[in-house]
Amino acid sequence: MRWTYDDIPDQRGRTAIVTGANTGIGFETARMLAGKGARVVLACRDSAKGAAAVGRLRAEVPAGEVTCALLDLADLDSVAAFAAAYRADHDRLDLLINNAGVLYPPLRRTWQGFELQFGTNHLGHFALTGHLLPVLLATPAARIVSVASNAHRTGRIDFDDLNWQRRRYQRFVAYSQSKLANLLFTLELHRRLTGAGSPVRATAAHPGWTYTGQGRDSDGLVNAVGRFFAMKVHDGALPTLRAATDPDAEGGSYWGPAHRFEYAGPPVPATRTKRAEDAAVARRLWAESERLTGVPITLAPVADPEP
C-alpha cells in the first residue's frame, strides 16, 4: 500500500523541531507536520529566510502553529544557544528532525575548524541531539530522525583525517562520509537508547533523487536534469515523515523511496551498506564526535534485575 500524507497520524499536541526548514525538504516536512496539527519550530541559520518561511507556512496552513529560531549547525556555540533557549521555554519535544545539510561546496570550514560538510551534516546534529536529549527523554514516544542519503553507499569514515586536513579535498567524497556518519550515528544512538530502556526511537530516512535546488555548488547539468526528472519536494519529504510518524517505524529503521534503485517512489524500508551497519565503527565515531564537539551524550544502561 502506498504511504502518503493522509497516512500521517494526527500530530495535535506534539512539538517538532525541523532543522534547515526554510527551504526544500525541510520546509515541506514542516508544512505537512503543521498541516497535521503539530507545533513546529523551524531551526534556520538565516533569520530573514526563516521568518519568510514562517510567513509562507502561516499563509498555507492558517491553523498551524509555526515559529522560527536561529540555528547555525556550523557553529557549536549557536547549537548550544539554540538548545538552551528551547529547553528554557519548552518541557517536551516529540520530534527532532535532523534535516539540514550542506551539499558539495568547495573546501570550507565551520567556526570551530571542522570540514564544513562533516561539521554541519554530522557534528552539528550530533551536538544538537546531545543538548536536546534531556527534553526528548522526558517526552513520551519522542523520535529523533536523521536525514541521510544514497550517497552513503560510497562513503567511508577516515578516522585518520576526518576533517580533511591532510588529504586533497574531494567534495563528493566528503559529502558521502558525512551521510555515512548520519547512519552510523542513528545505529549507535538506537543501540544506546535501547540499552537504557528508553522508548525514544532513533530512525533515519533519505529522499532518493529529489529536486530541491539545493546543490548550488554542484554540477549545473545535474541540477538541470534534476529539475525535470527527479521527484518533487512533497514526495521527497515523505520518507522523513514516515520515519518520524509511522507507528510501525521501529527504532533503528531506515526509510527511502521504493523504486528506481531507491531514487523515486513512495517511502518503504530502505537498504544500507555493510559499512553503515558496522557497530565498531559506529562506537568509534560516537567517541570521536563527543571529543570533537565537547558534547557528551550519556545514556545510563538499564540495571540488571536483582537476583
Residue pairs with C-beta under 8 A, 6 or more apart in sequence:
2 266
3 238
3 242
3 246
3 266
3 267
3 268
4 238
4 266
5 32
5 35
5 234
5 238
5 241
7 242
7 246
8 32
8 33
8 36
8 241
8 245
9 36
9 245
9 247
10 36
10 37
11 33
11 36
11 37
11 38
11 94
11 245
12 36
12 37
12 38
13 37
14 37
14 38
14 39
14 94
14 95
15 38
15 39
15 40
15 41
15 90
15 92
15 93
15 94
15 95
16 30
16 33
16 38
16 39
16 40
16 41
16 93
16 94
16 95
16 96
16 97
16 244
17 40
17 41
17 43
17 86
17 93
17 95
17 96
17 97
17 132
18 26
18 29
18 30
18 33
18 40
18 41
18 42
18 43
18 95
18 97
18 99
19 26
19 43
19 71
19 73
19 97
19 98
19 99
19 100
19 125
19 128
20 26
20 43
20 44
20 45
20 99
20 100
20 101
21 27
21 29
21 30
21 40
21 42
21 43
21 44
21 50
21 53
21 99
21 100
22 42
22 44
22 46
22 49
22 50
22 52
22 53
22 68
23 49
23 53
23 212
23 213
23 214
24 212
24 213
24 214
24 233
25 99
25 147
25 207
25 210
25 212
25 233
25 236
25 237
25 240
26 42
26 97
26 99
26 100
27 42
27 53
27 56
27 57
27 233
28 233
28 234
28 236
28 237
29 97
29 99
29 237
29 240
29 241
29 244
30 40
30 42
30 53
30 57
30 66
31 57
31 60
31 61
32 234
32 237
32 241
33 40
33 95
33 241
33 244
34 40
34 57
34 61
34 64
34 65
34 66
35 61
35 64
36 245
37 63
37 64
38 64
38 65
38 94
38 95
39 65
39 66
39 67
40 57
40 64
40 65
40 66
40 67
41 67
41 68
41 69
41 86
42 50
42 53
42 54
42 57
42 66
42 67
42 68
42 69
43 68
43 69
43 71
43 82
43 100
44 50
44 53
44 68
44 69
44 70
44 71
45 70
45 71
45 72
45 73
45 74
45 78
45 100
47 68
47 70
50 68
50 69
50 70
51 68
53 68
54 66
54 67
54 68
57 64
57 66
58 64
58 66
69 82
69 85
69 86
70 78
70 82
71 78
71 79
71 82
71 128
72 78
72 79
72 111
73 79
73 100
73 119
73 120
73 121
73 124
73 125
73 128
74 102
74 110
74 111
74 116
74 119
74 120
74 124
75 110
75 111
75 112
76 110
76 111
76 112
76 123
76 124
76 127
76 293
76 294
76 295
77 111
79 124
79 127
79 128
79 131
80 127
80 131
82 128
83 128
83 131
83 132
84 131
86 93
86 132
86 135
87 131
87 132
87 134
87 135
90 135
91 135
91 138
92 135
92 138
92 139
92 142
93 132
93 135
93 136
93 139
93 142
94 139
94 141
94 142
94 143
95 142
95 143
95 145
95 244
95 245
96 128
96 129
96 132
96 136
96 142
96 143
96 144
96 145
97 145
97 147
97 240
97 244
98 125
98 128
98 129
98 144
98 145
98 146
98 147
98 182
99 145
99 147
99 240
100 120
100 121
100 124
100 125
101 117
101 120
101 121
101 147
101 178
101 214
102 116
102 117
102 120
102 121
103 117
103 175
103 214
103 215
103 217
103 218
104 117
104 171
104 172
104 175
104 215
104 217
104 218
105 116
105 117
105 171
105 217
106 169
106 171
106 217
107 115
107 116
107 164
107 169
107 171
108 115
108 116
109 115
109 116
109 119
109 163
110 116
110 119
110 120
110 123
110 124
112 119
113 163
114 123
114 163
114 292
115 162
115 163
115 164
115 169
115 174
117 171
117 174
117 175
117 177
117 178
118 162
118 163
118 164
118 174
118 177
118 178
118 181
119 163
120 178
121 175
121 178
121 179
121 181
121 182
122 178
122 181
122 182
122 185
122 289
123 289
123 292
123 293
125 146
125 182
125 185
126 185
126 289
126 293
126 295
126 297
127 293
127 295
129 136
129 144
129 189
129 297
130 293
130 295
130 296
130 297
131 295
133 297
133 299
136 142
136 144
136 200
137 198
137 200
139 200
140 199
141 199
141 201
142 199
142 200
142 201
143 200
143 201
143 202
143 203
143 243
143 244
143 249
144 186
144 189
144 200
144 201
144 202
144 203
145 202
145 203
145 204
145 205
145 240
145 243
145 244
146 182
146 183
146 185
146 186
146 202
146 203
146 204
146 205
147 182
147 204
147 205
147 206
147 207
147 240
148 179
148 182
148 183
148 186
148 204
148 205
148 206
148 254
149 175
149 179
149 182
149 206
149 207
150 206
150 208
150 209
150 256
150 262
150 263
151 172
151 175
151 176
151 179
152 176
152 179
152 180
152 182
152 183
152 206
152 272
152 273
152 276
153 176
153 273
154 173
154 176
155 173
155 176
155 177
155 178
155 179
155 180
155 181
155 275
156 176
156 177
156 180
156 275
157 177
157 180
157 181
157 184
157 275
157 281
157 285
158 167
158 177
159 284
159 285
159 288
160 166
161 167
162 177
162 288
162 292
164 174
171 217
180 273
180 275
180 276
181 285
182 204
183 204
183 254
183 272
183 276
184 276
184 278
184 281
184 282
184 285
185 282
185 285
185 286
185 289
186 202
186 203
186 204
186 252
186 254
187 252
187 276
187 277
187 279
187 282
188 279
188 282
188 283
188 285
188 286
189 202
189 297
190 201
190 202
190 251
190 252
191 252
191 279
191 282
192 297
192 299
193 200
193 201
193 202
193 251
193 299
194 251
195 299
195 301
195 302
196 299
196 300
196 301
196 302
197 302
198 299
200 251
201 249
201 250
201 251
202 251
202 252
203 243
203 244
203 249
203 250
203 251
203 252
203 253
203 254
203 255
204 243
204 253
204 254
204 255
205 239
205 240
205 242
205 243
205 254
205 255
205 256
205 267
205 270
206 239
206 254
206 255
206 256
206 262
206 270
207 231
207 236
207 237
207 239
207 240
207 256
207 257
208 231
208 236
208 239
208 256
208 257
208 260
208 262
208 263
208 264
208 265
209 226
209 229
209 230
209 231
209 260
209 263
209 264
210 230
210 231
210 232
210 233
210 235
210 236
210 237
211 223
211 226
211 227
211 230
211 231
211 232
211 233
212 233
212 236
213 223
213 227
215 222
215 223
230 236
230 264
231 257
231 263
231 264
235 257
235 264
235 266
238 266
238 267
239 255
239 256
239 257
239 267
239 270
240 255
241 267
242 249
242 255
242 267
243 249
243 253
243 254
243 255
243 267
249 255
253 269
254 269
254 270
254 271
254 272
255 267
255 268
255 269
255 270
256 262
256 267
256 268
256 270
257 263
257 264
257 265
257 266
257 267
257 268
257 270
258 265
258 266
258 267
258 268
259 265
262 270
262 271
275 281
286 297
290 296
290 297
